């Protein structure tokens, strides 16, 4: 699955819904509790339906698969409703955590980086992704 000397692109798909059945069950139970609470509070079918739509759209990255691609030129994040592609030169720093890497357009930490940066999730390929980003970072002269 990793990049080869001829193909310097790394592709993978992440689907959090399928990762841990306990988390998935908890999220679904919590959603139904919220929707039930909205129904009890408002007794309004349209508002309850609206809350269902809002919650499902806001959690779409959990329920729907997301595909990540790292190439020598850019980073691409594809979901069923959107595609984000950014050139490596747009990033000034990156931060690694246990679930992924945040590529940030800021040199230091900023509260805006979660809105302007790209979060790259791991899928049992942490070492591969981190190595690719670090190698690309050094090649870009940003290290």
Backbone torsions as a table, in degrees:
resi	resn	phi	psi	omega
1	UNK	NA	-19.2	-176.8
2	UNK	-78.7	170.3	-179.9
3	UNK	-70.1	143.6	175.7
4	UNK	-106.2	167.3	-179.8
5	UNK	-55.8	-35.5	-179.9
6	UNK	-83.9	-36.1	-177.2
7	UNK	-108.8	97.5	-176.1
8	UNK	-94.7	47.3	178.6
9	UNK	-128.9	139.0	178.6
10	UNK	-116.5	124.9	-179.5
11	UNK	-124.1	142.2	171.6
12	UNK	-162.6	162.7	-178.4
13	UNK	-120.2	139.9	178.1
14	UNK	-123.0	131.7	177.9
15	UNK	-134.6	88.2	-175.6
16	UNK	-55.5	-30.4	179.9
17	UNK	-56.4	-35.9	-176.4
18	UNK	-91.8	-3.8	-172.4
19	UNK	-73.6	-47.1	-176.2
20	UNK	-141.8	114.2	-175.2
21	UNK	-63.4	-27.7	179.4
22	UNK	-69.0	-42.5	178.1
23	UNK	-65.8	-43.9	179.2
24	UNK	-60.0	-44.7	178.4
25	UNK	-62.3	-43.9	178.7
26	UNK	-61.7	-42.8	179.3
27	UNK	-63.8	-45.1	-178.6
28	UNK	-65.4	-42.9	177.6
29	UNK	-61.9	-44.7	178.8
30	UNK	-61.4	-41.6	177.7
31	UNK	-61.0	-45.5	179.4
32	UNK	-64.9	-35.7	176.0
33	UNK	-64.8	-41.3	177.7
34	UNK	-63.5	-47.2	-179.6
35	UNK	-63.9	-38.7	177.2
36	UNK	-64.3	-41.6	177.3
37	UNK	-62.6	-40.7	177.1
38	UNK	-63.0	-42.0	178.7
39	UNK	-63.2	-45.5	179.8
40	UNK	-63.6	-37.3	-176.5
41	UNK	-75.0	-39.6	-173.5
42	UNK	-105.6	-24.9	-172.2
43	UNK	51.4	35.0	-176.5
44	UNK	-122.5	118.5	177.4
45	UNK	-64.0	-43.2	179.6
46	UNK	-62.3	-40.8	179.1
47	UNK	-68.9	-37.0	176.9
48	UNK	-65.7	-43.7	177.5
49	UNK	-61.9	-42.2	177.9
50	UNK	-61.1	-40.8	178.6
51	UNK	-65.8	-35.6	176.5
52	UNK	-62.1	-47.8	-179.1
53	UNK	-62.5	-47.5	-178.3
54	UNK	-60.4	-45.4	-178.3
55	UNK	-67.0	-42.1	-179.7
56	UNK	-67.2	-40.2	178.2
57	UNK	-66.7	-41.9	-178.3
58	UNK	-68.3	-24.1	178.7
59	UNK	-104.5	18.4	-177.1
60	UNK	-60.2	-32.7	179.4
61	UNK	-69.3	-17.0	174.9
62	UNK	-85.8	-42.7	-174.5
63	UNK	-82.8	-25.8	-175.7
64	UNK	-114.0	147.9	-179.9
65	UNK	-69.6	147.9	177.1
66	UNK	-124.7	134.8	179.6
67	UNK	-106.8	133.2	179.7
68	UNK	-114.3	141.5	175.4
69	UNK	-136.7	128.5	174.9
70	UNK	-116.1	122.6	176.7
71	UNK	-122.9	177.9	179.0
72	UNK	-67.8	-23.6	-177.2
73	UNK	-98.6	-36.2	-170.5
74	UNK	-153.1	174.1	175.7
75	UNK	-120.2	131.1	-179.2
76	UNK	-125.4	134.2	176.0
77	UNK	-124.1	115.6	-177.8
78	UNK	-114.6	126.4	171.6
79	UNK	-121.7	170.5	-178.2
80	UNK	-58.4	-26.0	-175.6
81	UNK	-108.9	-7.8	-178.2
82	UNK	-157.7	159.2	173.7
83	UNK	-133.4	127.9	177.1
84	UNK	-118.1	126.2	177.0
85	UNK	-130.5	128.6	179.1
86	UNK	-132.9	143.8	176.7
87	UNK	-76.3	150.4	-179.6
88	UNK	-58.4	-32.6	-178.3
89	UNK	-65.4	-15.4	179.4
90	UNK	-78.2	-13.4	-176.7
91	UNK	-100.6	139.2	-179.6
92	UNK	-111.6	-18.4	180.0
93	UNK	-157.3	167.2	174.0
94	UNK	-145.4	152.2	-176.7
95	UNK	-132.0	127.7	-178.1
96	UNK	-101.2	132.9	170.4
97	UNK	-128.9	-171.2	-173.2
98	UNK	-76.0	-15.8	-179.2
99	UNK	-105.1	-16.9	-177.6
100	UNK	177.1	-164.9	-179.2
101	UNK	-126.5	131.2	174.2
102	UNK	-98.0	116.2	175.4
103	UNK	-91.5	118.5	-171.1
104	UNK	-112.0	142.6	175.6
105	UNK	-82.9	1.8	-178.2
106	UNK	-107.0	149.0	179.8
107	UNK	-70.5	-35.4	178.1
108	UNK	-120.6	-175.6	178.2
109	UNK	-64.2	141.4	178.3
110	UNK	-147.4	149.5	177.2
111	UNK	-70.4	-18.7	-178.3
112	UNK	-86.5	-11.0	-173.9
113	UNK	-63.2	-28.6	178.8
114	UNK	-72.1	-18.8	177.7
115	UNK	-94.7	-32.7	-175.5
116	UNK	-102.5	-15.3	-179.9
117	UNK	-92.6	-175.3	175.4
118	UNK	-122.0	131.0	176.4
119	UNK	-99.0	121.8	-178.3
120	UNK	-105.0	110.1	-179.0
121	UNK	-81.4	146.4	175.0
122	UNK	-85.3	156.8	172.2
123	UNK	-141.6	75.3	-176.1
124	UNK	55.7	29.4	-179.5
125	UNK	-138.9	33.7	-176.0
126	UNK	-55.8	-49.5	-176.5
127	UNK	-61.3	-42.6	-179.4
128	UNK	-62.4	-46.4	-178.1
129	UNK	-66.8	-46.8	-179.3
130	UNK	-62.3	-43.0	179.1
131	UNK	-62.9	-41.5	179.8
132	UNK	-63.6	-46.0	-179.2
133	UNK	-64.5	-44.6	-180.0
134	UNK	-64.2	-40.9	178.2
135	UNK	-64.4	-42.9	179.5
136	UNK	-66.8	-36.4	-179.5
137	UNK	-64.0	-46.2	178.5
138	UNK	-64.0	-39.0	180.0
139	UNK	-68.1	-22.4	-179.6
140	UNK	-89.6	-4.0	-178.9
141	UNK	75.2	20.8	-177.3
142	UNK	-99.1	-8.1	-176.5
143	UNK	-68.5	NA	NA
